[in-house]
Amino acid sequence: MIIRKFETRQVEIASDVYCDRCGEDMHGGGKFGGLYNGVVGVGAVGSYWSPVFCEGDEYEFSACERCLSDWFKGFKHNPLVKKKESDV
C-alpha cells in the first residue's frame, strides 16, 4: 500500500546570477534554461588559525568563466593546465 500526502512548498530560485568580479550576467542560456557559466555560490569559512579570515565568518562568491580563467593564471599550480603523465 502507498500512502501519499501532497504539500505546497515555497522554494528559492535564482533568476539571475552575476559575476562578483566583473559584474557580467553569467546566464548560459541553452535549451535547459537555468544554466550558468562559471562557479555559482562557492564559499569558504574562516578558521581560528587563519591570519586573514575571521573565525566562523562565511564568504561566498560567484565568478564567470572568463574571470575564473584570469584568476587561475595567477595560481602557482594552474588548474586549467593539463598535467603530463610524468608529473603525476
C-alpha positions as CSV (number, residue, x, y, z in Angstrom):
1,M,0.0,0.0,0.0
2,I,1.2,3.5,-0.9
3,I,0.1,6.4,1.3
4,R,0.6,9.8,-0.4
5,K,0.5,13.2,1.1
6,F,0.5,16.4,-1.0
7,E,2.2,19.6,0.2
8,T,2.7,23.0,-1.3
9,R,6.2,24.4,-0.7
10,Q,8.0,27.6,-1.4
11,V,11.4,27.3,-3.0
12,E,14.0,30.0,-3.7
13,I,15.1,30.0,-7.4
14,A,17.9,32.2,-8.7
15,S,16.6,34.3,-11.5
16,D,19.9,35.9,-12.4
17,V,23.5,35.4,-11.4
18,Y,26.2,38.0,-11.9
19,C,29.9,37.6,-11.6
20,D,31.2,39.3,-8.4
21,R,34.4,40.3,-10.1
22,C,33.3,41.8,-13.5
23,G,29.6,42.2,-12.9
24,E,28.6,40.4,-16.1
25,D,25.5,38.2,-16.3
26,M,26.5,34.5,-16.0
27,H,23.4,33.0,-17.6
28,G,24.5,30.4,-20.2
29,G,21.1,30.1,-21.9
30,G,20.6,27.0,-23.9
31,K,17.7,24.7,-24.1
32,F,17.7,23.8,-20.4
33,G,17.2,27.4,-19.2
34,G,18.7,28.0,-15.8
35,L,22.3,27.1,-16.6
36,Y,25.1,29.4,-15.5
37,N,28.7,29.5,-16.8
38,G,31.3,29.6,-14.1
39,V,31.0,28.9,-10.4
40,V,27.9,30.0,-8.5
41,G,27.7,30.4,-4.8
42,V,31.2,29.0,-4.0
43,G,32.1,29.6,-0.4
44,A,34.7,29.3,2.4
45,V,34.6,29.7,6.2
46,G,37.3,31.4,8.2
47,S,39.1,29.3,10.9
48,Y,40.6,30.1,14.3
49,W,44.1,29.8,12.9
50,S,43.6,32.0,9.8
51,P,45.7,35.2,9.8
52,V,43.4,36.6,7.2
53,F,39.8,35.4,7.6
54,C,37.9,35.8,10.9
55,E,36.8,32.6,12.7
56,G,33.4,31.5,11.7
57,D,32.9,34.2,9.0
58,E,31.4,32.8,5.8
59,Y,32.5,34.1,2.4
60,E,30.5,33.3,-0.8
61,F,31.1,34.4,-4.4
62,S,30.2,33.7,-8.0
63,A,32.6,34.1,-10.9
64,C,32.2,33.8,-14.6
65,E,34.4,31.5,-16.7
66,R,36.5,34.5,-18.0
67,C,37.3,35.8,-14.6
68,L,38.0,32.3,-13.3
69,S,40.4,31.7,-16.1
70,D,42.2,35.1,-15.4
71,W,42.3,34.2,-11.6
72,F,43.7,30.7,-12.3
73,K,46.5,32.2,-14.4
74,G,47.9,33.7,-11.2
75,F,48.0,30.3,-9.4
76,K,51.3,28.5,-8.9
77,H,49.5,25.3,-9.9
78,N,47.0,26.4,-12.6
79,P,44.1,24.0,-12.6
80,L,43.5,24.8,-16.3
81,V,46.9,23.4,-17.3
82,K,46.7,19.7,-18.2
83,K,49.2,17.6,-16.2
84,K,51.6,15.3,-18.1
85,E,51.7,11.6,-17.2
86,S,55.3,12.2,-15.9
87,D,54.0,14.9,-13.5
88,V,51.6,12.6,-11.7
